[in-house]
Amino acid sequence: MNRWKRFTRIGLALAGLAAVLALVTERQAVAQAVRAALVRNQDEPGRNPYSQFAECLGSECSLTFPPVPAGQRLVVTFVSAAVGNGNGGPIGFGGHGQDIRFLPSQNATVSVSNTPIVAYYEAGETPTLTCYCTNTLMEATLSGYYITLP
């Protein structure tokens, strides 16, 4: 009989220990899951994509893109522009106190530029693209992403 009581007590003690360990590890797993749910990369380029198209016709075409919304920062990563019937002059990319000029590759009547770039624009600033050409039709697309500011 003593032997039976002893085995019962050992079994109950082991069951109690297993229950305590299960609760402790479950609490840690829940805490880790909650922590993981609260973390996100809000500045990931795919989360807030940006792409704007604009066109103009005339001499010294100047494209003004929409201003950056409040609480955001725009990161422009790519400029694609096509200029038709122009003399192949440079294209100026500006705004935010910067002026970057690049020469498009010229074909018979169309000049094309696909340029990777990194430019930052704060809330309220407007990206611009200007063709220093005459009698032109210019189409352009800016691509990038927004960063949410704290």
N, C-alpha and C positions, 0 to 999 in steps of 0.2 A: 504494500500500500504506500509506503514512504517513497518507493521508487516511482510509482505512478504520480504522486504529488510533485515530486522533483521534476519529472519530465513535463508535466503540465505547466509548472512555473517557468521552466526554461522556454517552453513553446510560447507561452504568453509574453515573456520578456522579449523574445525574438520578434514576435508579431508587433509588439509595441515599438521596438526599435525600427522595424521596417516601415511602420506608419509614420513615425517622426521623420525618417529620411525621405519618404515620399512627399510629405508636406513641405519640407525644406527645399527640395529640388524643384517641386512644382512652383513654389513661390518665386524662386530664382528664374525659372522659365517664363513665368508671367511677367516679371519685372523686365526681362530682356525683350520680350515681345512688345511691351508698352514702349520701351525706349526706342526700339526699331521703328515703331509706328510714328513716333514723334520726329524722326529725322528724315529730311528730304532735301535734295539738292535743287533748290528753287532756281538756281542760276544755270541749270543745265541747258545748253543751247536748244535742245529739242522740246523743252517745256514751254518756251515763249518765243516761237519763231517770228521772224520779221521778213517780209518781202513786199516791196512797193515798186510799181511800174509808173512811169510818166513819159510824156512825149511833148515835143514842141516843134514849131515850124517858123523859120525866120533866120535873120542873120544874128550871130552871137546868141544862139539858143541857150537859155538858162532854165534848168529844171529845179524847182523847189519842192522837196518832198514834205510830207506832213511833219509837224513838230513832234518831238518825243513827249509822251504823256507824263503827267506829274507822278513822282514816285518811281520812275523808271530810268534806266540808262540803256541807250541803244549801242550795240556793238555791231558795226557793219563789217562783214567779212568778205564780201564779194560784190564787185561792180561789173555789170554787163551793159555795154552800150553799142548802139549801131547808129552811124551817121550816114545819111544818104545825100547825094548831090553836093557834097561839101568839097572843100579844097584840101581836106586831110589835115587840118590843124589839130593842135593838142586839145585834150579834154581835161578840164579842171574839176577836181573833186574837192569840195570845201565845206565850210561851216566849222564851228567850234574853234575858231582861230587857226585853222589849218588850210593849206592850199596845196593839194597834191596834183601834179599834172602828169599825164601819160599820153603817149602817142598811140592811136589805134593802128592796127595793121590795115593797109589800104588795098582794096580790090578795085576793079574798074570804076564803079560808081558808089560803092558802099565801103565805109571804114568800120571795122568792128574791133571792139576791145572787150575781152573777158579777163578781168584782173582780180586776183585775190588781194585783199587789203585788210588791215585792221585799223579801224577808226572808232573813236568813242564820242557819243553825244549825250549830254545831260538833259534833264527835263526842260522842255521849252525850246531847245535848240533845233534848228532845221538843217538837215543835210541838203547840199546843193550840188548840181552837176552842170557845168558850163562848157559849151563847145565854142572854141575861138575860131569859127569857120564863117563862111558867107553862104547865104542861100541854102540853108540846110534843113533837113528833117532829122531830128534826133529822137531815138527811143532808148530808154534805159531802165534797168531794174537794179535795185539795191537789195541785197540779201544779208541776213544776220540774225541777231536775236536780242531780246530784251533781258535786262537784269533788274530784278525788283530790289529797290533800295530800302533799307530799314527805316 
